[in-house]
Amino acid sequence: EVQLVESGGGIVQPVGSLRLSCASFGFAFSCHHMSCVRQAPGEVTEWVSAITMDSDSTWYRDPVKGRFTISRDNAKSTLYPQMNNLKPEDTAIYYCKVLQYWGQGTQVTVTS
């Protein structure tokens, strides 16, 4: 059974940072590209970032470029979305995603 377990969310002030973790179980993590998506209150889910299985390439949606990075540790089957210089508009539930599977999400709230 595929399981994705996100953690690391919280409440942070603008320009603060958070490092999320997504522990993965039940599939060959190192053989799959991984993504991070988010859903803000009242909004549709949007893709945030992605990373290839071997970390050779990463992609980011424009509003987070230069502020967010995504990395992975295949030995630990864990994805690490790093978020710096957070803005209130980054407030959302953040999920990691592989194929059609999502985790339960972790809440990120950016507020002063």
FENKA-V554936 format. One record per residue. N is the residue number from 1. RES is the residue in one small letter. SS is DSSP state (alpha for helix, beta for strand, coil for the rest). PHI is phi in whole degrees, -180 to 180 (none if undefined). NEAR is the number of other ideal C-beta (glycine too) atoms within 8 Angstrom. Layout:
BEGIN
n->[N	N]
res->[RES	RES]
ss->[SS	SS]
phi->[PHI	PHI]
near->[NEAR	NEAR]
END
This chain:
BEGIN
n->[1	2	3	4	5	6	7	8	9	10	11	12	13	14	15	16	17	18	19	20	21	22	23	24	25	26	27	28	29	30	31	32	33	34	35	36	37	38	39	40	41	42	43	44	45	46	47	48	49	50	51	52	53	54	55	56	57	58	59	60	61	62	63	64	65	66	67	68	69	70	71	72	73	74	75	76	77	78	79	80	81	82	83	84	85	86	87	88	89	90	91	92	93	94	95	96	97	98	99	100	101	102	103	104	105	106	107	108	109	110	111	112]
res->[e	v	q	l	v	e	s	g	g	g	i	v	q	p	v	g	s	l	r	l	s	c	a	s	f	g	f	a	f	s	c	h	h	m	s	c	v	r	q	a	p	g	e	v	t	e	w	v	s	a	i	t	m	d	s	d	s	t	w	y	r	d	p	v	k	g	r	f	t	i	s	r	d	n	a	k	s	t	l	y	p	q	m	n	n	l	k	p	e	d	t	a	i	y	y	c	k	v	l	q	y	w	g	q	g	t	q	v	t	v	t	s]
ss->[coil	coil	beta	beta	beta	beta	beta	coil	coil	beta	beta	beta	coil	coil	coil	coil	coil	beta	beta	coil	beta	beta	beta	beta	beta	coil	coil	coil	alpha	alpha	alpha	coil	coil	beta	beta	beta	beta	beta	beta	coil	coil	coil	coil	coil	coil	beta	beta	beta	beta	beta	beta	coil	coil	coil	coil	coil	coil	beta	beta	beta	coil	alpha	alpha	alpha	coil	coil	coil	beta	beta	beta	beta	beta	beta	coil	coil	coil	coil	beta	beta	beta	beta	beta	beta	coil	coil	coil	coil	alpha	alpha	alpha	coil	beta	beta	beta	beta	beta	beta	beta	coil	coil	beta	beta	coil	coil	coil	beta	beta	beta	beta	beta	coil	coil]
phi->[none	-73	-134	-126	-121	-88	-155	103	-71	166	-104	-141	-80	-53	73	-76	-133	-144	-118	-88	-129	-135	-85	-119	-141	86	-156	-80	-53	-69	-102	-132	-67	-126	-132	-120	-128	-144	-136	-84	-55	74	-115	-79	-68	-130	-72	-113	-158	-153	-145	-73	-61	-107	67	-67	-136	-134	-138	-141	-72	-54	-62	-109	-60	85	-116	-107	-134	-125	-143	-150	-124	-67	-66	-104	52	-133	-104	-129	-82	-104	-125	-117	49	-65	-122	-55	-72	-85	-59	-178	-91	-105	-127	-100	-141	-138	51	-99	-102	-125	-86	-84	90	-136	-80	-119	-124	-111	-154	-95]
near->[4	10	8	16	10	15	9	9	12	8	5	10	7	9	5	8	9	12	9	17	10	16	10	16	10	6	9	5	12	8	6	10	8	16	12	17	13	13	11	9	5	3	8	4	8	10	9	13	15	11	14	9	9	5	9	4	6	10	6	10	9	5	5	12	8	3	8	12	8	15	9	11	8	8	4	6	10	11	13	12	15	12	13	8	6	14	7	7	7	11	10	11	10	16	16	17	12	13	6	2	8	9	12	8	10	12	9	17	9	14	8	3]
END
